[in-house]
Amino acid sequence: MLVPDLPYASGDDVALMINGHGGTPISELYLLYGIAHEKLTAQGINVRRSYVGEYCTSLEMAGASLTLVRLDDEITKLLEEPAEIAIRVF
């Protein structure tokens, strides 16, 4: 039995991330996103921010992870802030 970390309820605003592990095509990640979005919407949960891609990978590992974060004013503001990352050019 799957027990959620947080209870989500109708009316909640969330951020939804679908993270590929390196070996799953982006088209399949978007299919998973579509299914998750549809199921959340059916429960009255509002997807306000979405992320689909390879954010944390493992050398061509198949599969994906789904992360759901309940948004409040503070988290929403932090997600809207600009961010920079270090890029190493070989």
Disulfide bonds with the S-S distance in Angstrom:
none
